[in-house]
Amino acid sequence: MRSRKASHTAQFVAFNRALGSLAPTVPGFSDPLAIDCLPERWQKKVHATARALAAHRRASPFSFWMRGMGVINQFRTVVLDRALLAACPVQQLIILGAGLDTRAWRLEALAGATVFEVDHPATQALKQSCAAAWPRREVRFAPTDFQHDDLARVLEGAGYNRALPAFWLWEGVTLYLRPESVSANLKTMAALSAPGSRLALTYLNKDRGRTPRSLFLALMGEPIRSAYSPTEMAEAARACGWRIVSDTGIEDWLRELTPALRLTRRQVGLQWLERILVAEKPV
């Protein structure tokens, strides 16, 4: 990530969610606040797409090249929302690499929770300007650099209470970190967690045993730095003090949420390899 600019990836994902909200493919997906996070020119594209859909000039809110990616992001949002809602009531929610995530405001079940949003300062500055017009919530912004900063110090400085159970949400971040940084953060989260706390994270599966590459992400200044087989990710989480609850991928999400939808790896691209791990701190 470029040090003085908000994450381009975070803005692109918000654009993706805003478009998907116009005509969701995955049941339960909705993010009406995502459009507020976008530059004016992208907001105009979303509004133009809405008009085209209403006039039946197009069947999908996504361009051909974005369609698979758009559906995967909807799956990811719904699966993580379900994991979070299943743990409610949540007293403390920590969103690591929060980007332009809107859960603290769009999920009514979090209205009584204290939400800690941890991310790069430049991205958080953009987020705070967007959130000024959203419903009032107890959200505490904790700027950090995952590669270098002490997560425990950053969180406790924002008022985090390690004696209370917590839910850790780590979406779309691990692939940008080196394996040693992923493990260090998993250990810190476990050390900061009261028994019964939960963790939900996304990670990138290896492609034929290797870490995938993406020229697109590299050009955006956010190259892929890690990937894990499901076995490797489970071992990494257990070694850091977590008990595995579930580990799912696109085949599972298709079967459970949209059994009639036909989607191929070629349509989706890199995100076909994304998986979601849910774990808990043993009691």
N, C-alpha and C positions, 0 to 999 in steps of 0.2 A: 504494500500500500504506500502511495506517495504521502510523505509526512505531513504536508500542509493542505491536502485536499481530501474531501469526503470520498469514501469508497465508491468508485464507479460501479463495482459489482453490486453493492447495496442499492444503489439507485436503479440499476437495471432490474434487479429482483423486484423492487417496489413497482416498477413499470409493468413487469410481468404479472404481478398480483393485481394491479389496477385493471389491466386488460381482462384477466381471468374473471374478475368480479362482474364483468358485464354479461357473461354467459358461461357460468361454471360448468365444467365437465364432471368434476368429482362432487358427489353429494356432501353437503355440509361446508363447502368452501365459500367464504365471503370475506373480503377485506375492503370495505368502503372507504377506509381512511388512507389507503396506500396512495391514492392520487394526490393527496395533500403534500406528499414528500417529493414530488417531481418538479423539475424545472418547468417553466411555463410552456415551452415548446412541446414537451412530452405530455403535459396535461391537455394541450390542444389535440394531440394525436389520439388520446383516450376519448375525448369528447367527439371527435370526428368518427372514431370507430363505433361509438355508441349510436350515433345517428345512422351510420351505414347498416348496423344490425337492425335498428328499428324499421328502416326502409327496406329491409330484406335484400340489400345490395351485397351482403356477404353473410356467410353462414357461421364463421368463426371469428372471434375477436383477434386471433393471432395470424400473423403472416405465416406462410408455409414453413419457413425455416425456424420459426419460434414455437410451432404448435406442440411438438413433443415436449420441449422444455417447459412450456406453460402448464401442461398437464402434470408433469412430474412435480413442479413446484406446488400445485394444488394438492397432490397426494401428500407431499411432505408437510404442508401446513396442517391438513386435516389429521394426519397420524400423530403429529406432535401435539396438536390441540387436544386430541382424545387422551393422550398420555397425561397431559397436564390436568385436564378436567377430572380424570379418574382419581387423581390424588387430592382434589379439592375437598375441604377447604385448605388452602395453602396460606401459611402465615408470611413466608418469605419466598419470593421468586427471584432467582438470579439469572439474567439472560446474558450469557457471555458472547461477545461479538454481536451485540443487539442490532447493529445496523439501523435499518429503518423499520424494524419490527413494530407492529401496532397492538400486540396482544394485551398489553397492560390496559389499553383503552377500549378495545373492541370485545373482550371477554368479560361479561358482567360478573362471572364467578370470581374474578380477581379484584373486584371493587374494594374489598376489605383487606387486601394483601399489601405488603410493602414490596415493591418491585425495584430491584437493583439492576440498572442497565450498564453493562461494562463494555466499553469499546474505545476505539481511537478518538482522541479529542476532536479532530476535524469533522468526523462523521457525527459525533454527538452534538456539535454546534448546529449542524443542519437539522438534526432530529429535534432539538429543543425549540428551534424556531417554528417547526411544523406543529409540534405538540401544544403550543400556546393556545390554540383554538379548540383543542379536543376536550372531552370531559375531564373533570378534575380527578386525579388519581395520586396515590402516594408513590411516586416514581423518583428514585434517586439516581442521578447520573454519576458514574464512577469512571472517569477517563483512565485508560491504561494501554500499555503495549504488551501483548501476550508473550512476545519473545523475550522481553527484558524486565518488566515490572513485577513486583511482589504482589500477587493477587490477594493474599491474606491481608496485607497492609492496606491495599486499595479499598477492599470491601469493608474492613472494620473501620476504616476512616470515614466511610459513608454511613456507618451505623448498623452494619450487619451483626446479628446476634448468633453466635455459634451454638448456643444452648437450645435454640429453637429449631425444629425440623425445617428443612428447606427443600425447594425444588430447583434443580439446576438445569437450565435449557441452553444447549450448545449447538446451535444450528448453523450449518454452512461455514464452519470455521476450521475444523481440524485439518482439512486438506491443505490449508495455507500455512500450517505449522510443521516444523520438523518433528520427527517422532519423539525426540527427547523433550521438546516443549509440550507435546500432547501428554506424555506420561507425567511430567512435572505438574501440569495443571490438574490432571486426574487425581494425583496424590494430594494436592492442596485442597481440592474440593472435598475429598474424603475426610481429610484432617479437620476441615471446617464444618463438617456435617454432623448433626445430632443423629442418633439411631432412628431409622425410619425415613430419613431423607431420600429423595429420589433424584435421578439424573437421566436426562434424555439427550442424546447427541446424534448428529449425523456424521457419517464418515464415508470415504470413498473406498470401494472394494478394489482390490488389485485386478489388473487385466492380464490374465494368463501369467500370474505370478509377479507382475511388474507394476510399478507405480505409473499410472497413465500420464500423458502429457497433453497440454492444451495451449496451442499458440495464442488463441483468443485471450485466455486468462493471463498468459505471460505478457502480452502486449498491453493489457490493462494494468500491469504492474503488480499482479497478484498470482504468481506462478504456483503450481501444485508442488507441495513439498512432502506430502505423506499419503500413503494408502495402506490398507490392511485387509487381509482376508478376514472373514468372520471369526475364524479360530484365533487369529492373531489379535484382533480387537478384544475378544473375550478374555484372552490371557492378559492383555495389557490392563484391562479394567479390573480384573480380579487381583492382579499383582498390586494394584493401588488401593485395594480395600472395598471394592464394589461387588455386589452379587448380581448376576445377570438375570433380568426378568424376561426380556425378549430381544430378538434381533431380526428385523424384517427388511425386505427389499421390494422392488417393483412387482415381482411375480405375486408376492403376498398381497400387496395393495390392490392390484388389479382383481385378484380373485375375491377379495373381501368387499371392496367398495364399488367396483365397476366391472362385474363379470362379463358384460356384453361388449366392453370396449376392446378394440384390437389395436395394440400398440407394439411397435418393434424397436429394437435397439437402434436401427438405422434412423428412425424418426426422431429418437430422443437424443442420441449422441452420448456425450460424457456422463450426463446425469443418470443414465441407465444403471450406472455402477453405484449410485448412492444407496446407502442403507441407514437404518435408524436403530440405535441400541438404546434400550431402557434398562436401567439398573437401580439398585437401592443400597443404602448403607444398612448392613445387618443390625437387627435389634439385639 
